[in-house]
């Protein structure tokens, strides 16, 4: 299971990828590639979230935070 620090690092990476996407001109191939990387990261985070939420031993504060 990912700890809080790991989740915070994933969120930091998410913001960094979004900043990189915003540096490029809308409609450019560079922006499209950066947006694809951003969406992939979000999808990977969702998979990790679902794996963590599937753990029956997950304590309530974790469950509440990840389910929102």
N, C-alpha and C positions, 0 to 999 in steps of 0.2 A: 504494500500500500504506500502511496506517496504521502509524505508528511507535509505539514503546512509550508515549510520552506520550499519544498519542491513545487508545490502549487503556486507559490508566490513567484518563483523563478519562471514558471510557465506563463504566468500572467505578464511578467516583465517582458518576456520574449514576444508575446502577443502585441504589446504596445510598440515594441521596437519594429516588428514587422509592419505594423500599420504606419508608423512614421516613415519607414522606407517606401511603402506604397505611395504615400502622399507626396513624396519628393518628385515623383514622376508626373509627366503631363497626362491628364485624362485622355484615354483612347490610345495611348502609346503601347507598344509591345512590352516595354519595360514595366509599365504600370500593371498591365495584364498579368505578367509573370509574378510581380510582387503580390498582387491580389490573390493569385492562385496559391502562392506560398502561405499567405495569411489564412486563407480558407482551409488549406490542408492542416495548418496548425490548430485551428479551431476544431476541425473534425477529430484530430488526434486527441485533443483535450476532452472532447465529448466521449470518446471511447474510453479514455482513462477514468472519467467521471462515472460512466456506467459500470465499469469493472469494480470501482470502489463501492458504489452504491449497492452492488449485488452481494457484497459481503454482509452476511447476517450478523456478524459480530461488530459491525460499525457502530460506534457510539452515536448517540442522538445529536450532539452538536455538529459533528461531521456531516451526518445525514441531512440535517436542516440546511447547512451551508451549501452543500453540493446539489441539493435538490431544487434550490431556488433558481 
